Amino acid sequence: MTDDRDELPVLVVDGSNFADFGGFAREFSRLLCHYTWRGNLDAFNDILRGGFGTPENGWVLRWLDSEKSRSALGHEATARRLEGLLTTCHPSNRSGIRARIANARRGEGPTLFDEIVEIIRIHGPGGDESEDGVLLELR
């Protein structure tokens, strides 16, 4: 991977194009070739590894209007997503998810935006999977 961002392909997510997590999933999916991401964060992590139409050998993910996204994917959206997971998760995970829901409802803990950004950063400089070369630009 090159260190020169100017030589890397740039994929753009525009935060002004969505107001919720489903919208983010649709916005991100339009960047992919022949694949639709449906919002599973484990699958999002896999997509960033490559093989789903993202560029090989590093790329820039430029997130426009990221502050709007930070709000749209805040604690309220986090609680909604976790409530949905509660219905499908393994019974042994329910108490942990309930605790996370309670935190989100109090406006505490990481938000959905924070989780997404952290997953992206794992695939960039200093991350555990930095060899994927995904550089995040929040704008």
Order of alpha helices (4+ residues) and beta strands (2+ residues): beta-alpha-alpha-beta-alpha-alpha-alpha-alpha-beta
